[in-house]
Each structure stands twice: as structure tokens, then as C-alpha cells.
Amino acid sequence: MNNVGLKKGYLELLDYQDDYPSIYEKEKEELLIIYKDKIKYIDHVGSTNIKGIKSKPIIDINIQTDDLEDFKKFTESSIEGEVYTVKKEPTMGGEYLIRKEEDGKVKAFIHVYETGDINCIKSILFRDYMNSHPEEAKRYEDLKLELYKKYNGNRKEYVYGKEDYIKKIIDLAMKEYNKRSWSKWTKLDILKLI
């Protein structure tokens, strides 16, 4: 994970790196070994999985689990430590957020959800929509750069500034879903959750 990482609380936008998918795959393998059958689904989300756009160099991972409370207990009793830390304060990143930190840098955000959580699915739909609409991905990158400059790297303001745009894209993605097959989700899976 040499090409990824930022100091905690810091914001920087870098060019897309071709090795982001392989970095995610290595992290996925590690998480599957650690958590074994506690993981139902695992996905690479966030801007490091939107081809060709600038992003913060932190890998975002969604995990879905059938028993979130058991997942939390296992994490806090067996995993949490120097490398993996649980973000205790409220987060915009899901029900439960784990940070992977190495060499003084946050390398990955691991967002953990109950299986089928609509917020998890929305992040997958957002990613898939952006990757199938490169012109929209470019508009998203432009917005990110504008907000980065406007808020002088203030991470919280930057994240809040993207909210309305992201909601708009998720709405478009869900409407378009009726015409396409997204990721590993069937139309019935999505409709049950809406």
C-alpha cells in the first residue's frame, strides 16, 4: 500500500493510480483472512475506484455482514490496535468505520454495514454510475477540485460540499438501474431495499 495514504484529517487530491484496484485486492484478501465468514460482501468504492479522476489516496472499502453486532465485538476484541482503529465519533461513512493506518498515514477506510443496508448499496450504485458515465465522472472531479480550493483543504467542508451532487447522481443511478444490471445486485435486490 505504498501509493496510498494521508495523515489523519489531512486532505489532498491526487491523480488516479492504475494500481488502486490491485491495492484493494490485497486489502480484500487480508480482510477475508481476518474476518472469514463474518463478511458477506466486500466492494471497492469511493473515488479510487472511479477510473481516471483525482481522489484522496485512501482506499474505501464497503463490507456487508449478516451480524453487525458480532462484527463489532470481534473487531474491538481481536483486531483493533495499531493498524486497525475504530472511529468512535459519528461518521458520514456508514454504520461502523474502521481505519487502516500504517507509517503514520490512513491507508484505507473500511465502512461496515448490515447486509443489504441501502446506504451501502447507494455507494456501489454511485461508483458504477460514474464508471459507466465518464463525462459525469469528469464533472465530479471538477466539483471536487473546486471544493478543495474553496475550502482550502478543510476535509469536513469538502465532504459536505459534495453531498447534494452525490444524492443527485444516486437518484439518476437508481432510475437508470431499471435499464441496466449493476454490479452483483439484481433488480429485485435493489427494489426490496428502496
C-alpha positions as CSV (number, residue, x, y, z in Angstrom):
1,M,0.0,0.0,0.0
2,N,2.9,2.4,-0.8
3,N,0.9,4.5,-3.3
4,V,-1.9,5.3,-0.8
5,G,-2.2,7.1,2.5
6,L,-2.7,10.5,4.1
7,K,-2.1,11.8,7.5
8,K,-5.2,11.7,9.6
9,G,-7.6,14.6,9.0
10,Y,-5.5,15.9,6.1
11,L,-6.9,16.2,2.5
12,E,-5.0,16.0,-0.8
13,L,-6.4,15.1,-4.2
14,L,-4.0,13.1,-6.5
15,D,-4.3,11.7,-10.0
16,Y,-5.8,8.2,-10.4
17,Q,-3.3,5.5,-10.0
18,D,-3.5,2.3,-12.1
19,D,-2.6,0.2,-9.1
20,Y,-5.5,1.2,-6.9
21,P,-7.5,-1.9,-7.9
22,S,-4.6,-4.2,-7.1
23,I,-4.1,-2.4,-3.8
24,Y,-7.8,-3.0,-3.0
25,E,-7.5,-6.7,-3.9
26,K,-4.6,-7.2,-1.5
27,E,-6.5,-5.4,1.3
28,K,-9.6,-7.5,0.4
29,E,-7.6,-10.8,0.8
30,E,-6.3,-9.6,4.1
31,L,-9.7,-8.7,5.4
32,L,-11.2,-12.0,4.2
33,I,-8.5,-13.9,6.1
34,I,-9.1,-11.8,9.3
35,Y,-12.9,-11.9,9.3
36,K,-13.5,-15.2,7.5
37,D,-17.2,-15.9,7.4
38,K,-18.2,-12.6,9.0
39,I,-18.0,-10.9,5.6
40,K,-21.0,-11.5,3.3
41,Y,-19.9,-9.0,0.6
42,I,-16.9,-6.8,0.1
43,D,-16.6,-4.0,-2.5
44,H,-14.1,-1.3,-3.6
45,V,-16.0,2.0,-3.5
46,G,-15.0,5.7,-3.4
47,S,-13.1,7.7,-5.9
48,T,-10.1,5.4,-6.0
49,N,-12.4,3.1,-7.9
50,I,-13.7,5.7,-10.4
51,K,-11.3,5.4,-13.3
52,G,-9.3,8.5,-14.3
53,I,-10.4,11.0,-11.7
54,K,-8.4,12.7,-8.9
55,S,-9.1,11.4,-5.4
56,K,-7.7,11.3,-1.9
57,P,-5.3,8.4,-1.9
58,I,-7.2,6.3,0.6
59,I,-8.9,3.1,-0.4
60,D,-12.6,3.0,0.5
61,I,-14.0,-0.5,1.2
62,N,-17.5,-1.5,1.9
63,I,-18.2,-4.6,3.9
64,Q,-21.6,-6.1,4.4
65,T,-22.1,-8.5,7.3
66,D,-25.1,-10.5,8.4
67,D,-24.4,-9.7,12.1
68,L,-23.1,-6.2,12.6
69,E,-23.0,-6.5,16.4
70,D,-20.9,-9.7,16.3
71,F,-18.6,-8.0,13.7
72,K,-18.1,-5.0,16.1
73,K,-17.4,-7.2,19.1
74,F,-14.9,-9.3,17.1
75,T,-13.2,-6.2,15.7
76,E,-12.9,-4.4,19.1
77,S,-11.8,-7.5,21.0
78,S,-9.4,-9.1,18.4
79,I,-8.5,-6.7,15.6
80,E,-8.4,-3.1,16.9
81,G,-4.9,-1.9,17.7
82,E,-2.0,-0.2,16.0
83,V,-3.0,-0.9,12.4
84,Y,-6.8,-1.1,12.6
85,T,-8.7,1.5,14.6
86,V,-12.4,2.1,15.0
87,K,-13.6,5.6,14.5
88,K,-15.6,6.2,17.7
89,E,-17.2,9.5,16.8
90,P,-20.2,9.8,14.4
91,T,-19.2,9.3,10.8
92,M,-20.5,10.0,7.4
93,G,-19.0,6.8,6.2
94,G,-21.6,4.3,7.4
95,E,-22.8,2.4,10.4
96,Y,-19.3,1.4,11.5
97,L,-16.0,2.7,10.3
98,I,-12.6,1.1,10.7
99,R,-9.4,3.0,9.6
100,K,-6.3,1.1,8.5
101,E,-3.2,3.1,9.4
102,E,0.4,2.4,8.6
103,D,3.5,4.6,8.8
104,G,1.5,7.4,10.3
105,K,-1.0,7.5,7.4
106,V,-4.6,6.4,6.9
107,K,-4.4,3.9,4.1
108,A,-8.0,2.6,4.0
109,F,-11.5,3.4,5.3
110,I,-13.4,0.2,5.9
111,H,-17.2,1.0,6.0
112,V,-19.1,-1.8,7.6
113,Y,-22.9,-2.3,7.1
114,E,-25.6,-4.8,7.9
115,T,-26.1,-6.9,4.7
116,G,-28.5,-5.0,2.4
117,D,-28.1,-1.6,4.0
118,I,-29.4,0.9,1.5
119,N,-26.5,3.4,2.1
120,C,-24.0,0.7,1.3
121,I,-25.9,-0.1,-1.9
122,K,-26.1,3.5,-2.9
123,S,-22.3,3.9,-2.7
124,I,-22.0,0.9,-5.0
125,L,-24.5,2.4,-7.4
126,F,-22.7,5.7,-7.3
127,R,-19.4,4.1,-8.2
128,D,-20.9,2.0,-11.0
129,Y,-22.8,5.0,-12.5
130,M,-19.6,7.1,-12.5
131,N,-17.6,4.4,-14.2
132,S,-20.3,4.0,-16.9
133,H,-20.6,7.8,-17.5
134,P,-17.1,9.2,-17.9
135,E,-18.4,12.7,-18.7
136,E,-20.2,12.7,-15.3
137,A,-17.1,11.4,-13.6
138,K,-15.2,14.4,-15.1
139,R,-17.9,16.8,-13.7
140,Y,-17.5,15.1,-10.3
141,E,-13.7,15.6,-10.5
142,D,-14.2,19.3,-11.4
143,L,-16.5,19.7,-8.4
144,K,-14.0,18.0,-6.1
145,L,-11.2,20.3,-7.3
146,E,-13.5,23.4,-6.9
147,L,-14.4,22.4,-3.3
148,Y,-10.8,21.6,-2.4
149,K,-9.8,25.1,-3.4
150,K,-12.8,26.8,-1.9
151,Y,-12.4,25.2,1.5
152,N,-8.6,25.2,1.5
153,G,-8.3,21.5,2.1
154,N,-10.8,21.5,5.0
155,R,-11.9,17.9,4.8
156,K,-15.3,18.2,6.5
157,E,-16.4,21.2,4.5
158,Y,-15.2,19.4,1.3
159,V,-17.2,16.3,2.1
160,Y,-20.3,18.3,3.0
161,G,-20.0,20.3,-0.2
162,K,-20.3,17.1,-2.3
163,E,-23.5,15.8,-0.6
164,D,-26.1,17.3,-2.9
165,Y,-24.3,16.3,-6.1
166,I,-23.8,12.7,-4.8
167,K,-27.5,12.5,-3.9
168,K,-28.5,13.7,-7.4
169,I,-26.2,11.1,-9.0
170,I,-27.6,8.3,-6.8
171,D,-31.1,9.2,-7.9
172,L,-30.0,9.1,-11.6
173,A,-28.3,5.7,-10.9
174,M,-31.4,4.2,-9.3
175,K,-33.6,5.4,-12.2
176,E,-31.1,4.0,-14.8
177,Y,-30.9,0.8,-12.9
178,N,-34.2,-0.2,-14.4
179,K,-32.4,-0.4,-17.8
180,R,-29.1,-1.9,-16.7
181,S,-27.7,-4.6,-14.5
182,W,-25.5,-3.1,-11.7
183,S,-22.6,-4.8,-10.0
184,K,-23.7,-8.1,-8.4
185,W,-27.1,-6.8,-7.3
186,T,-30.2,-8.0,-9.1
187,K,-33.1,-5.6,-9.8
188,L,-35.1,-7.4,-7.2
189,D,-32.4,-6.9,-4.6
190,I,-32.4,-3.1,-5.1
191,L,-36.2,-2.8,-5.3
192,K,-36.6,-4.6,-2.0
193,L,-34.4,-2.0,-0.3
194,I,-35.9,1.2,-1.7
